[in-house]
Amino acid sequence: MKKNIILQFAVFLLMVFLTFSCTKDETEPQSPNDLLIQEELLSMTDKLLSDYKKNCPEYPGGLALKVISKNGSWFVSSGLGTGITDQVHFRAASNTKLFTSTAILLLAQQGKVNIDAVISDTIPGTTMTYVPLTANYQVPFRDMITIRQLLQHRAGIFDVTNEYIPDTVPTSIPYRGMYYVSYVLDSDSMHNFSFDELVGVNAECHLSYFQPGGSYHYSNTGYSILGKIIERVSGQSYQQFVMEHIVQPMGMENTSFPYLSSDRTIPLPFVSGFKYSPGNIIDCTESNMSLNVAEGNLITTPDDLSKFLLTLIEGNGVLLPFWVNQVLLAPPAGSLPSGWYGCGIFYSMNLGFGHNGAHEGYLSRMATDPTVGFTVVAFTNSWDLSTENSLRDQLNFLVDEACYRAKIIVQ
């Protein structure tokens, strides 16, 4: 299995026809201005996809866009066939991290977590530590890593699911110089990964990027540790806690977090995901999500995801305004005003607060700018692997560009 198959960097849709299509929101725009915006959004996504396919004619993916502004909401799709609505399911990958950070902050809001405690400290009111004091969690600098640093990717945790295991680890390590996930899945595609196992790779190999607080490095495995903390503090599994305390209270009816290797399918209606390289198109809709729990296992819809982000940031979700404004959205010390990563959420000057996601066959972006009342979710349902930089170009010139242009259109 290649690195670009596993890479979850920081999404999505069933390709039935390669011709362009548009589907309006369930509530049809009524005013002439609504209809004009609908037309402009569709024309924009049509052109973006058409321009992208000039350099990649066999690209099998489409583009979908959900927009909410002060004046209304719209949904358009291009290249996905007919009948696609904002209720279509896709894999939203690392957008999961905002749900995980929300769960941690909700527990902190309840007095059950101190986000500035180190992970080997005891949980308030108990004698149990945030992480087990076992060999699997004996990661470098364990007694210096705080929960806030994990949330902000400033703990130095080596990213097991995105990086080769270095050749510098002891020769006794059988996956030395390999991707650990590939090493496991190549012999057992139905393997059930766990937090203990993934974090244990770091402990066994003594891997770290830097001392906690020393810098920034994105890490899926850091969020695996947060998933473990949620389970130990709440007494529930990750998916049970998030569904019961975030998804259901916030009215998301089409959102789920598969966690077993056998949970490979996506609920109907969904769009299939593809991997494309010249002369080769692979359907990769089904996937073993057990390795991505708490950092990338989200399945959702444009409608659910946009409402979650908007409601959360407005302070009308499960977090009180203090925890949103003073913790979730607070920039880490030394952050540039043009962009930074907070507690499970990005800030960029042009789009506001949000996240992106990449899982085999799906690329996505969610963003909200509360200063102008703009929220967007966009995704495409194919990975373009035709060049070394094509995935990055897809995110920049297809998905993100759709968000930028949509913001201009609806203002």
C-alpha positions in Angstrom: 0.0 0.0 0.0 1.4 3.3 -1.0 1.9 6.4 1.2 -0.5 8.4 -0.9 -3.1 5.8 -0.2 -2.8 6.2 3.6 -2.1 9.9 3.8 -4.8 11.7 5.7 -3.6 15.3 5.1 -4.7 18.1 6.2 -13.5 14.8 0.3 -16.3 13.0 -1.6 -19.2 12.1 -4.2 -20.8 9.3 -6.4 -19.7 9.7 -10.0 -22.6 8.5 -12.1 -22.1 10.7 -15.2 -19.2 12.9 -16.3 -21.6 15.6 -17.4 -22.4 18.4 -15.1 -25.4 18.6 -12.9 -27.0 20.7 -10.3 -29.3 19.9 -7.4 -31.1 22.6 -5.4 -31.6 22.6 -1.7 -34.6 20.8 -0.3 -36.1 24.2 0.2 -36.1 25.7 -3.3 -34.9 29.3 -3.6 -37.9 31.5 -4.4 -36.8 35.0 -4.9 -35.1 36.2 -8.1 -32.0 36.9 -6.2 -31.9 33.4 -4.7 -32.3 31.9 -8.2 -29.5 34.2 -9.5 -27.2 33.1 -6.7 -28.0 29.5 -7.4 -27.2 30.0 -11.1 -23.9 31.7 -10.3 -22.8 29.0 -7.9 -23.6 26.3 -10.4 -21.8 28.1 -13.2 -18.8 28.6 -10.9 -18.5 24.9 -9.9 -19.1 23.8 -13.5 -16.2 26.0 -14.7 -13.9 25.0 -11.9 -14.4 21.3 -12.7 -14.2 21.9 -16.4 -10.9 23.8 -16.0 -9.5 21.1 -13.8 -10.4 18.4 -16.3 -8.5 20.3 -19.1 -5.3 19.1 -17.5 -6.8 15.8 -16.3 -9.5 14.7 -18.8 -10.0 11.3 -17.2 -10.7 12.8 -13.7 -13.7 10.8 -12.4 -14.7 13.1 -9.6 -17.3 15.8 -9.3 -17.7 18.8 -7.0 -20.4 19.6 -4.4 -20.9 22.9 -2.5 -23.2 23.8 0.4 -23.4 27.5 1.3 -25.2 29.2 4.1 -25.3 33.0 4.4 -27.4 35.6 6.2 -29.6 35.7 3.2 -30.3 32.0 2.6 -28.7 28.6 1.8 -27.9 26.9 -1.5 -26.5 23.5 -2.6 -25.1 22.8 -6.1 -23.1 19.9 -7.6 -21.2 19.5 -10.8 -20.1 16.2 -12.4 -22.1 14.0 -10.0 -25.1 13.1 -12.0 -28.7 13.9 -11.1 -30.6 13.7 -7.8 -27.7 14.7 -5.6 -28.8 16.8 -2.6 -27.2 18.2 0.5 -28.3 15.0 2.2 -25.7 12.9 0.4 -23.2 11.1 2.6 -19.4 11.3 2.1 -16.3 10.6 4.2 -15.2 13.9 5.8 -11.9 12.5 7.1 -10.0 15.0 9.3 -13.0 17.2 9.8 -13.5 14.6 12.6 -10.9 16.5 14.6 -13.3 19.3 15.4 -15.8 16.8 16.8 -13.0 15.4 19.0 -11.9 18.8 20.2 -15.5 19.6 20.9 -15.8 16.4 23.0 -12.7 17.3 25.0 -13.9 20.9 25.7 -17.4 19.6 26.6 -15.8 17.4 29.2 -13.7 20.4 30.4 -16.9 22.5 30.5 -18.4 19.8 32.8 -15.3 20.0 35.1 -14.1 16.5 34.1 -11.0 17.6 32.2 -8.3 20.1 32.7 -6.9 20.9 29.3 -3.7 22.3 30.7 -3.0 19.1 32.7 -0.4 16.7 31.4 -1.7 13.4 30.1 -0.2 11.4 33.0 -2.1 13.5 35.6 -5.2 12.1 37.3 -8.7 12.8 36.0 -10.4 15.3 38.4 -12.3 13.6 41.1 -10.8 10.2 40.4 -7.5 8.3 40.9 -7.3 7.3 37.2 -4.9 9.0 34.9 -5.9 10.6 31.6 -3.9 7.9 29.7 -3.0 4.5 31.0 0.5 4.4 32.6 1.3 1.3 30.5 4.0 0.5 28.0 1.7 1.5 25.0 1.5 5.1 26.3 5.1 5.5 27.4 5.6 7.9 24.5 8.6 10.3 24.6 8.0 13.3 26.9 4.7 11.7 28.2 4.9 13.6 31.5 5.3 16.9 29.7 2.5 16.7 27.1 -0.7 18.6 27.9 -4.1 18.0 26.5 -4.2 21.5 25.0 -0.9 20.8 23.2 -2.5 17.6 21.7 -5.5 19.7 20.6 -3.2 22.2 18.9 -0.8 19.7 17.3 2.0 21.1 19.5 2.8 18.0 21.5 5.4 16.6 19.1 3.6 13.3 18.7 4.9 11.3 15.7 2.1 10.7 13.1 2.0 6.9 12.7 -0.7 6.9 10.0 1.0 9.5 7.7 4.7 8.8 8.0 7.3 6.1 7.4 8.7 4.6 10.5 12.3 5.9 10.3 15.2 3.6 9.5 16.8 4.9 12.7 14.6 2.8 15.0 16.1 -0.5 16.3 16.5 -3.2 13.7 14.4 -5.5 15.9 11.3 -3.4 14.9 9.7 -5.5 12.0 8.1 -2.5 10.4 11.3 -0.4 10.4 11.4 1.8 7.3 7.7 1.0 6.4 4.3 2.5 6.9 3.0 0.8 10.0 -0.6 0.7 8.7 0.5 -0.8 5.4 2.6 -3.3 7.2 -0.5 -4.5 9.1 -3.1 -4.3 6.3 -1.0 -6.0 3.7 -1.3 -9.2 5.7 -4.8 -8.6 7.2 -7.1 -6.1 5.5 -9.8 -6.7 8.2 -7.5 -5.9 11.1 -9.1 -3.8 13.8 -6.8 -1.0 14.9 -7.1 0.5 18.4 -5.8 3.6 20.1 -3.5 1.5 22.2 -2.0 -0.1 19.2 -1.4 3.1 17.2 0.0 5.1 20.1 2.0 2.0 21.1 4.0 2.3 17.9 5.4 5.6 19.1 6.2 4.2 22.5 7.9 1.1 21.0 9.9 3.1 18.5 10.5 6.1 20.8 9.4 8.5 18.1 8.8 12.2 18.5 9.1 15.4 16.4 10.1 17.7 19.3 9.6 18.5 22.9 6.0 19.4 23.7 5.3 23.1 23.0 8.4 23.5 20.9 6.7 23.8 17.5 3.7 22.7 15.4 3.4 19.4 13.6 0.1 18.0 12.5 -0.5 14.5 14.0 -3.3 12.1 13.6 -1.8 10.0 16.4 -2.1 12.9 18.8 -5.8 12.8 18.2 -5.8 9.1 18.9 -4.5 9.9 22.3 -7.4 12.4 22.7 -9.8 9.7 21.7 -8.4 7.5 24.5 -8.8 10.4 27.0 -12.5 10.9 26.0 -13.1 7.2 26.6 -11.4 7.1 30.0 -13.0 10.3 31.3 -16.5 9.6 30.0 -16.7 5.8 30.5 -18.1 5.5 27.0 -16.6 4.5 23.7 -15.5 7.5 21.5 -18.3 7.1 19.0 -20.9 6.6 21.8 -19.9 9.8 23.6 -19.7 11.9 20.4 -23.1 10.6 19.1 -24.9 11.0 22.4 -23.4 14.3 23.6 -22.7 16.2 20.3 -24.3 14.7 17.2 -27.8 14.0 18.6 -28.2 17.2 20.8 -27.1 19.3 17.8 -29.7 17.7 15.5 -27.4 15.9 13.1 -29.5 13.0 11.7 -27.1 11.8 9.0 -23.7 11.7 10.8 -21.9 8.7 12.0 -18.4 7.5 13.2 -17.7 3.9 12.0 -15.0 2.3 14.2 -14.7 -1.4 13.3 -12.8 -2.8 10.3 -16.1 -4.4 9.2 -17.9 -0.9 9.1 -16.7 -0.4 5.5 -19.8 1.0 3.8 -21.4 4.5 3.7 -25.1 4.9 4.4 -27.5 5.7 1.5 -27.6 8.0 -0.3 -23.8 8.4 -0.9 -21.3 9.3 -3.5 -18.6 6.8 -4.3 -14.9 7.8 -3.9 -12.2 7.1 -6.5 -8.4 7.1 -6.9 -7.3 8.2 -10.3 -3.9 7.9 -12.0 -3.4 8.0 -15.7 -5.2 5.0 -17.3 -6.3 3.7 -13.9 -9.5 4.4 -11.8 -10.1 2.6 -8.6 -13.3 2.7 -6.6 -12.3 3.0 -2.9 -15.6 3.9 -1.4 -15.4 1.1 1.1 -12.7 1.5 3.7 -11.3 0.1 7.1 -12.0 3.1 9.3 -10.7 1.5 12.6 -7.3 3.2 12.1 -8.9 6.7 11.9 -11.2 6.8 15.0 -11.2 10.2 16.6 -9.0 11.7 13.9 -10.7 10.9 10.6 -13.6 8.5 10.8 -16.5 10.9 10.2 -19.3 10.2 7.7 -21.7 13.1 7.2 -23.6 15.2 4.7 -23.1 18.8 3.5 -26.3 19.8 5.4 -25.2 18.2 8.7 -21.6 19.4 8.6 -22.4 23.0 7.7 -25.1 23.3 10.4 -22.7 21.7 13.0 -19.9 24.2 12.2 -22.2 27.2 12.1 -24.1 26.4 15.2 -20.9 25.5 17.2 -19.1 28.7 16.3 -22.1 30.9 17.0 -22.1 29.5 20.6 -25.5 27.8 20.1 -24.2 24.2 20.1 -23.1 22.0 23.1 -20.3 24.4 24.1 -21.0 27.6 26.0 -19.7 30.8 24.3 -16.8 31.1 26.7 -15.4 27.7 25.6 -15.9 28.6 22.0 -14.5 32.1 22.0 -11.8 31.8 24.7 -10.6 28.3 24.2 -11.7 26.6 20.9 -11.0 29.7 18.7 -8.1 31.2 20.7 -4.9 31.4 18.6 -1.8 29.7 20.2 0.9 32.1 21.4 3.0 33.4 18.5 0.4 32.6 15.8 0.4 34.7 12.6 -2.8 36.8 12.1 -3.2 35.4 8.6 -3.7 31.8 9.8 -3.2 29.3 12.6 -4.4 26.0 14.1 -6.3 26.2 17.3 -8.1 23.4 19.2 -9.1 21.1 16.3 -9.8 24.0 14.0 -8.0 26.1 11.4 -8.2 29.8 11.0 -7.5 31.4 7.6 -7.9 35.1 6.8 -10.0 34.5 3.7 -12.4 31.8 4.9 -12.5 32.0 8.7 -12.7 29.0 10.9 -12.9 25.4 9.8 -11.0 22.3 8.8 -10.3 20.1 5.8 -10.3 16.4 5.2 -8.6 13.8 3.0 -9.5 10.1 3.0 -9.0 7.8 0.0 -11.3 9.1 -2.7 -12.6 12.2 -0.8 -11.3 15.7 -0.3 -13.3 18.3 1.7 -13.3 21.6 3.3 -15.6 23.2 5.9 -15.4 26.9 6.8 -17.3 29.6 8.5 -16.7 33.4 8.8 -18.8 34.8 11.5 -17.9 38.4 10.7 -19.9 38.2 7.4 -22.3 35.4 8.1 -20.8 32.9 5.6 -20.5 29.1 6.0 -19.5 26.6 3.4 -18.9 22.9 2.9 -17.2 21.7 -0.3 -16.0 18.3 -1.4 -14.8 16.3 -4.4 -15.0 12.5 -4.7 -11.7 11.5 -6.3 -8.1 11.6 -5.5 -6.0 12.7 -8.4 -2.7 10.8 -8.1 -1.4 11.8 -11.6 1.5 13.9 -10.2 3.4 14.3 -7.0 1.5 17.5 -6.2 -1.9 16.8 -7.6 -3.6 16.1 -4.3 -2.4 19.5 -3.0 -3.5 21.1 -6.2 -6.9 19.5 -6.0 -7.4 21.0 -2.5 -6.1 24.4 -3.5 -7.5 24.9 -7.0 -10.8 22.9 -6.9 -12.1 22.5 -3.4 -10.7 25.6 -1.7 -11.2 27.8 -4.8 -14.9 26.8 -4.8 -15.2 28.1 -1.2 -13.4 31.4 -2.0 -15.6 32.1 -5.0 -18.8 31.1 -3.2 -18.0 33.6 -0.5 -17.8 36.4 -3.1 -21.0 35.3 -4.9 -23.3 35.2 -1.9 -22.0 38.5 -0.2 
